[in-house]
Amino acid sequence: MKLKTFARRAAAAGAVLAALTLAALPALAAPKVQVSTTNAVADHADILSDETEQYVNDVSIKLSDACGAQIGVYTLDELLGSTTMEGFAYDVFNAWGLGSDDLDNGVLLLLAPNEADGGDYYIMRGDGLESQLSFSTLGSLLDEYMEPYWVNGDYDTGTQKTVQALANRLCSIYGVTLNSSYTDTSAPDRGGPNVMGFVLLVVAVLLVIKWIDPFAPGERPLPETPDWITVELLPLNEFSRPGTPLEEVNGIVIHYVGNPGTTAKANRNYFESLSSGETETYASSHFIVGLEGEVIQCIPLTEIAYASNIRNEDTVAIEVCHPDETGAFSPAAYQQVVELTAWLCRTFDLDPDTDVIRHYDVTEKLCPLYYVEHPEAWDAFRADVAAEMERQTEVS
C-alpha cells in the first residue's frame, strides 16, 4: 500500500473540479493483463534492466523453494483508464497465481510510471500473509525502500531494494534463509575454465586480505565507550532493534526528535515500546542526546538502527532532544552532540565535512528542522565537530 497514494486521496477534495470535468469524457478501457507463469517479472513499461529482472527471478525462485512464497514485479506501460491501482493489481495477482496454492503467500509489486503526478506503485499480498504483512507495514516498507529512488527515476535500485526487503520479511515469517548455497542445477556443464582452481585462487586472496586486516566487517573491535554515555540497549525485536549487523560505517546522521521538551529517557522508552508491534512502527537510533546533555545509547555500534531510511545500512544515527518548536538544540545538548559526533568520526575515520549529514540529506525530510532551515548553523556545527576532533586527538 503506497503512502503517497493515501496522501493523494486525503487531498482528493482539491481535485473535485477536475474529476467532474473528466467525468464527462469517455473512460479509457482498463489495460489487458499479460503475465508469464515462468517469469517473475513482466516489464511492459521497459523500465527495468536485465540485471534487475534476473535478481527478482532469482529471489522468487529461492523463496518458492524455501517456503512456497513468490514475489512478482509487474510494470505498466499504459494508463489505468477505468480501473484503479488496487483493481488492476488484483487482476494481475490472480492471473499470475503468485505463491503457494495452499498458503496463498504471493506478493505483487505493481509499478505504473506513466500515471499522473510522477507515477504510482502498489503492493498486494495474498490472504495467507494478511496478519504478518499489514497495509501499514507494506506502506512503511515502500516509503523506505522504493520512494527515495522512484522520485529520481531509479527504478532498478528501488525495485531491487524493495524486493530484498520483502524477501527478508518473508524469510522472517517462515523462519528460512536465502543464502549463497542456492545454485541453479539446471544449467549443463559446458566445460570451460578450471572452476576448482579459480575457487582456490579466491580463497588464497581472501586469506592474504585476512592476514593484512584480520577483522571482517562488523568484527573490528571498538574503543571503550566514554563514561559520559549511558548504555541502555533496547531488547532485540522486529520493530526497533532487529539485530541486523552494521557491516560498515560511512557516515553519521543527525536527527531531532520532533517532540519539544521530551527527555532522552522518554524517547528511548518510546523506541522500546515499539517492540510490542501494536503500532507496527519501525524506529530507533543508536544514540539519543537529552536537553541537559545526557547521552543514552540504544543500539550497539555493530547493529543497524531504524532511523535513516536507505542509509540505515551504513550509518550511525543520533537523535537530539530540543526545548521548543524551532528544533534548535539547547546549549548543553549542542555541545554533547558535537563531542559525541567527533568521537564517532575518530572511531570510524570519518570526515565531518562530508560524512556527517542531516536526515534531510537522505530523504529531504525537514530533520533536524533548525539546521535545515538555517544552513549556516549546520556548517558551524560541522566546523565545531572538526575542532573537537582535533582537541580529542591532542588529549588522547
Secondary structure, DSSP 4 states (H G I P E B T S, - for coil): --HHHHHHHHTGGGGHHHHHHHHTSPPPPPPPP---TT-SEEETT--S-HHHHHHHHHHHHHHHHHHS-EEEEEE--S--TTS-HHHHHHHHHHHHT-S-TTT--EEEEEEETTSTTT-EEEEEE-GGGTTTS-HHHHHHHHHHHTHHHHTTT-HHHHHHHHHHHHHHHHHHHHT----TT---TTS-----S-HHHHHHHHHHHHHHHHHHS---TTTSPPPPPPTTEEE-PPPPBTTTB---B-----EEEEEE-SSTT--HHHHHHHHHHGGG-SS------SEEE-TTS-EEE-S-TTB--SSSGGGGGGEEEEEE--SSTT-PPPHHHHHHHHHHHHHHHHHHT--HHHHEEETHHHH----SHHHHH-HHHHHHHHHHHHHHHHHHHHH-
